[in-house]
Each structure stands twice: as C-alpha cells, then as structure tokens.
Amino acid sequence: MSITQLPQLLSAHIDTAARAVAALQTQFERAAILLAQKCSAVSGPGTKTLDAELLDKNQLASYELAWISADLLAAQTVVRNLSAA
C-alpha cells in the first residue's frame, strides 16, 4: 500500500463505521420502544403512559439504555466529524 491510497482506505473505514453506527441506532430505537411498552400502563381509553412503578421495576434496563444512548451519540459524533474532515 502506498501513502496515496491511505485517504481511500480511511474513507472506506469511515463508511463502514457509519453503517455500523446506523445499524446500532436502529437496534437502540427498537430496544427503547420495547422498554417503553414494557413500562407503560393504560391511563385512559386507548391511551398508555409511562408508569413510574413499572419504570422502577425496569430501572436497570432504563439505566443501561441511557448509557447506550450516550455511547451511541459519541460514536455518531466521531463518525460525523471524521466524514467532514
């Protein structure tokens, strides 16, 4: 590999990272929806809202999801900044 090929190689790796982060975002959104459903209770006809008691029972999952959200945002920021460079 020559030095002139490095930008193309870096670009390919950034594209791969961007696709991986996008796939993780999709899985994160699915997990968030499932957790919200698990922590929701009927509050009226055809209406569900988050229930504090159910959230407490799923506190560890909520915490982990928040932690993942922060890591995912960091990864998205890195990929975006590398893509702009």
C-alpha positions as CSV (number, residue, x, y, z in Angstrom):
1,M,0.0,0.0,0.0
2,S,1.3,3.4,-0.9
3,I,0.7,6.7,1.0
4,T,-1.6,7.8,-1.8
5,Q,-4.0,5.0,-1.0
6,L,-4.5,6.0,2.6
7,P,-7.3,8.5,2.1
8,Q,-9.3,6.0,0.2
9,L,-8.7,3.3,2.8
10,L,-9.6,5.7,5.6
11,S,-12.8,6.8,3.7
12,A,-13.8,3.1,3.3
13,H,-13.3,2.5,7.1
14,I,-15.3,5.6,7.9
15,D,-18.2,4.4,5.6
16,T,-18.1,1.0,7.3
17,A,-18.2,2.7,10.8
18,A,-21.1,4.9,9.7
19,R,-23.1,1.8,8.5
20,A,-22.3,0.1,11.8
21,V,-23.4,3.1,13.9
22,A,-26.6,3.4,11.8
23,A,-27.4,-0.3,12.4
24,L,-26.8,0.2,16.2
25,Q,-29.1,3.2,16.1
26,T,-31.9,1.1,14.6
27,Q,-31.4,-1.6,17.3
28,F,-31.3,1.1,20.0
29,E,-34.6,2.5,18.8
30,R,-36.2,-0.9,18.9
31,A,-34.9,-1.5,22.4
32,A,-36.3,1.9,23.5
33,I,-39.7,1.1,22.0
34,L,-39.8,-2.3,23.7
35,L,-38.8,-0.8,27.1
36,A,-41.4,2.0,26.7
37,Q,-44.1,-0.6,26.0
38,K,-43.0,-2.7,29.0
39,C,-43.1,0.3,31.3
40,S,-46.4,1.7,30.0
41,A,-49.9,1.3,31.6
42,V,-53.3,2.1,30.3
43,S,-54.2,5.6,31.5
44,G,-57.4,6.0,29.6
45,P,-59.4,4.7,26.7
46,G,-56.8,3.8,24.1
47,T,-54.1,5.7,25.9
48,K,-51.0,4.5,27.5
49,T,-48.4,6.4,29.5
50,L,-45.2,5.6,31.2
51,D,-45.8,4.2,34.7
52,A,-43.4,5.2,37.5
53,E,-43.7,1.8,39.3
54,L,-43.0,-0.1,36.1
55,L,-40.1,2.2,35.3
56,D,-38.8,1.4,38.8
57,K,-39.1,-2.3,38.2
58,N,-37.1,-1.9,35.0
59,Q,-34.6,0.6,36.4
60,L,-31.5,-1.3,35.3
61,A,-32.7,-1.6,31.7
62,S,-33.6,2.1,31.7
63,Y,-30.1,2.9,33.1
64,E,-28.4,0.7,30.5
65,L,-30.5,2.2,27.7
66,A,-29.5,5.7,28.8
67,W,-25.8,4.7,28.9
68,I,-26.1,3.2,25.4
69,S,-27.7,6.4,24.2
70,A,-24.7,8.4,25.4
71,D,-22.2,6.0,23.8
72,L,-24.2,5.9,20.5
73,L,-24.3,9.7,20.4
74,A,-20.5,9.8,20.9
75,A,-20.0,7.3,18.1
76,Q,-22.3,9.3,15.8
77,T,-20.3,12.4,16.6
78,V,-17.0,10.8,15.8
79,V,-18.2,9.4,12.5
80,R,-19.8,12.7,11.5
81,N,-16.6,14.6,12.3
82,L,-14.4,12.1,10.5
83,S,-16.7,12.3,7.5
84,A,-16.4,16.0,7.4
85,A,-12.6,16.0,7.7
